[in-house]
Amino acid sequence: MKNDPENTPYVSQNQTHDSKTKSTFLKINEESKLFGRIRSRNEDFQVDEIQQFTPSGSGEHVWLKIKKTGENTDWVAKSLAQIAEVPRRDVSFAGMKDRNAITTQWFSVQMPGREAPNWQEALNNKNQESIQIIEEHRHDRKLKRGALKGNQFKLTLREFSGTEDELAKAIQRIKDNGVPNYYGAQRFGHGGFNVEKAQKWFGGEFKVKDRNMRSIYLSAARSWIFNHILSARVANGTWNQAVEGDVYILNGSNSSFNQSLDEADGTEIKKRLDNFDIHNSGALWGRGELASQESIAKIENNIAEEFNSLCKGLEANGLKQERRALRLAVNDLSYEMCNAETAVLKFSLPAGSYATTVLSEIGEFK
């Protein structure tokens, strides 16, 4: 049966990657005939942050809505700190945004009892016209990591190869089924560099003192394990199917629960999955017992055994077991053919998900 992982033997992920830090994760649309180029120009990849709330208008934190072109988020934060004459730690943002893109996002700068400088004038004086101040407000709290609702995307695909009919079918399939909720390749660094560094750090080959680098390596290792769990669920067809022993997570939430599939309960779970009210979930590795049971726990434990050193490193650094949805719902998805070789995609995603996972289920775009 398609939704019974016991009838599909576990296949070691070593068969799909060259080493412990190089891998190809399985897609649903493996036979796509759509190809093209992405990021030929900065304007081909546009991202607008969707905030959860509006700044109050008073407080010791200056909130800045910024449009940046071809710049790294952390570099912008350092520039703001220099202009405000504050430590870098006093500048915050909700999430990293792509460098080779045009992105709009919020930053906060802690400046108690001080007048804010003329940000745009200072940026222009530093020859940083690639950073534009869109809005400025005061607020009583800093902007915390992850404190955003999601992101809106506008992606231009150039040198497009394929038919509009094929593109329309791929778009509709994603609307109907969602896509596997993989972490994007940027999480792992070029060629899996961040995962390699995490392995060496966990193995005692060097120490990591920088707090930001610790976070990068821990996130890479944890995401790597999750992606392999998800790839195994894609392989046996259970990534979006009701399975006994699974853990379900509410759409748009971190709340999860176990539920038996016996009789009426199973019918309700299947209905909620079909309606995108809930999703199957996979382990984000850490200390503690797995929440999954039976065949699902077996899959997750097999992956954990394969990447035993990464799992032990995550546990040693205090991370606890959590869950992440295996399926990603793509909102407001649409396309437009500008000409035979150029297509524009528009969609929005919740925080913590990646546009590249959507693109990979449409076709191959480099």
QUILIN-V584137 format. One record per residue. RES is the residue in one small letter. NEAR is the number of other C-alpha atoms within 10 Angstrom. Layout:
# QUILIN-V584137
res=RES near=NEAR
res=RES near=NEAR
This chain:
# QUILIN-V584137
res=m near=9
res=k near=11
res=n near=17
res=d near=16
res=p near=22
res=e near=15
res=n near=10
res=t near=13
res=p near=10
res=y near=16
res=v near=14
res=s near=13
res=q near=20
res=n near=12
res=q near=10
res=t near=15
res=h near=13
res=d near=11
res=s near=11
res=k near=15
res=t near=17
res=k near=18
res=s near=19
res=t near=13
res=f near=18
res=l near=18
res=k near=17
res=i near=15
res=n near=15
res=e near=12
res=e near=10
res=s near=16
res=k near=14
res=l near=18
res=f near=17
res=g near=18
res=r near=16
res=i near=19
res=r near=17
res=s near=15
res=r near=13
res=n near=18
res=e near=17
res=d near=19
res=f near=23
res=q near=21
res=v near=22
res=d near=18
res=e near=21
res=i near=19
res=q near=16
res=q near=10
res=f near=9
res=t near=9
res=p near=19
res=s near=12
res=g near=13
res=s near=12
res=g near=18
res=e near=18
res=h near=27
res=v near=25
res=w near=28
res=l near=22
res=k near=17
res=i near=18
res=k near=19
res=k near=24
res=t near=20
res=g near=16
res=e near=20
res=n near=15
res=t near=18
res=d near=17
res=w near=11
res=v near=19
res=a near=20
res=k near=17
res=s near=18
res=l near=23
res=a near=19
res=q near=13
res=i near=16
res=a near=22
res=e near=12
res=v near=15
res=p near=13
res=r near=16
res=r near=11
res=d near=18
res=v near=25
res=s near=21
res=f near=23
res=a near=20
res=g near=20
res=m near=12
res=k near=21
res=d near=18
res=r near=17
res=n near=19
res=a near=22
res=i near=22
res=t near=26
res=t near=22
res=q near=23
res=w near=23
res=f near=23
res=s near=26
res=v near=28
res=q near=26
res=m near=18
res=p near=12
res=g near=9
res=r near=10
res=e near=10
res=a near=16
res=p near=11
res=n near=11
res=w near=17
res=q near=15
res=e near=13
res=a near=17
res=l near=19
res=n near=13
res=n near=10
res=k near=11
res=n near=10
res=q near=16
res=e near=15
res=s near=14
res=i near=21
res=q near=18
res=i near=18
res=i near=13
res=e near=11
res=e near=17
res=h near=16
res=r near=20
res=h near=19
res=d near=16
res=r near=17
res=k near=20
res=l near=23
res=k near=13
res=r near=11
res=g near=13
res=a near=15
res=l near=21
res=k near=16
res=g near=18
res=n near=24
res=q near=19
res=f near=19
res=k near=20
res=l near=21
res=t near=26
res=l near=25
res=r near=23
res=e near=15
res=f near=20
res=s near=19
res=g near=16
res=t near=12
res=e near=16
res=d near=9
res=e near=15
res=l near=20
res=a near=14
res=k near=12
res=a near=18
res=i near=20
res=q near=14
res=r near=15
res=i near=20
res=k near=16
res=d near=14
res=n near=16
res=g near=20
res=v near=25
res=p near=27
res=n near=23
res=y near=27
res=y near=19
res=g near=18
res=a near=17
res=q near=14
res=r near=19
res=f near=23
res=g near=16
res=h near=11
res=g near=13
res=g near=20
res=f near=16
res=n near=22
res=v near=27
res=e near=19
res=k near=23
res=a near=27
res=q near=22
res=k near=15
res=w near=18
res=f near=22
res=g near=14
res=g near=10
res=e near=10
res=f near=11
res=k near=11
res=v near=15
res=k near=8
res=d near=8
res=r near=8
res=n near=9
res=m near=14
res=r near=16
res=s near=11
res=i near=17
res=y near=25
res=l near=23
res=s near=18
res=a near=26
res=a near=28
res=r near=21
res=s near=23
res=w near=27
res=i near=23
res=f near=26
res=n near=25
res=h near=25
res=i near=28
res=l near=27
res=s near=24
res=a near=23
res=r near=25
res=v near=18
res=a near=19
res=n near=19
res=g near=17
res=t near=20
res=w near=25
res=n near=25
res=q near=18
res=a near=25
res=v near=23
res=e near=20
res=g near=18
res=d near=25
res=v near=27
res=y near=27
res=i near=23
res=l near=18
res=n near=19
res=g near=15
res=s near=11
res=n near=12
res=s near=12
res=s near=20
res=f near=12
res=n near=14
res=q near=16
res=s near=15
res=l near=17
res=d near=9
res=e near=8
res=a near=9
res=d near=12
res=g near=16
res=t near=12
res=e near=12
res=i near=21
res=k near=17
res=k near=14
res=r near=15
res=l near=19
res=d near=16
res=n near=12
res=f near=18
res=d near=14
res=i near=24
res=h near=29
res=n near=25
res=s near=28
res=g near=31
res=a near=26
res=l near=24
res=w near=26
res=g near=21
res=r near=16
res=g near=11
res=e near=10
res=l near=19
res=a near=19
res=s near=23
res=q near=15
res=e near=13
res=s near=16
res=i near=25
res=a near=18
res=k near=16
res=i near=24
res=e near=25
res=n near=17
res=n near=17
res=i near=22
res=a near=20
res=e near=13
res=e near=16
res=f near=17
res=n near=14
res=s near=17
res=l near=27
res=c near=23
res=k near=17
res=g near=20
res=l near=24
res=e near=16
res=a near=12
res=n near=13
res=g near=10
res=l near=17
res=k near=13
res=q near=16
res=e near=18
res=r near=21
res=r near=24
res=a near=27
res=l near=27
res=r near=24
res=l near=24
res=a near=24
res=v near=20
res=n near=15
res=d near=12
res=l near=16
res=s near=14
res=y near=17
res=e near=14
res=m near=15
res=c near=12
res=n near=10
res=a near=13
res=e near=14
res=t near=16
res=a near=20
res=v near=17
res=l near=17
res=k near=16
res=f near=17
res=s near=21
res=l near=21
res=p near=19
res=a near=18
res=g near=15
res=s near=19
res=y near=19
res=a near=20
res=t near=15
res=t near=18
res=v near=23
res=l near=16
res=s near=18
res=e near=22
res=i near=27
res=g near=21
res=e near=16
res=f near=18
res=k near=12
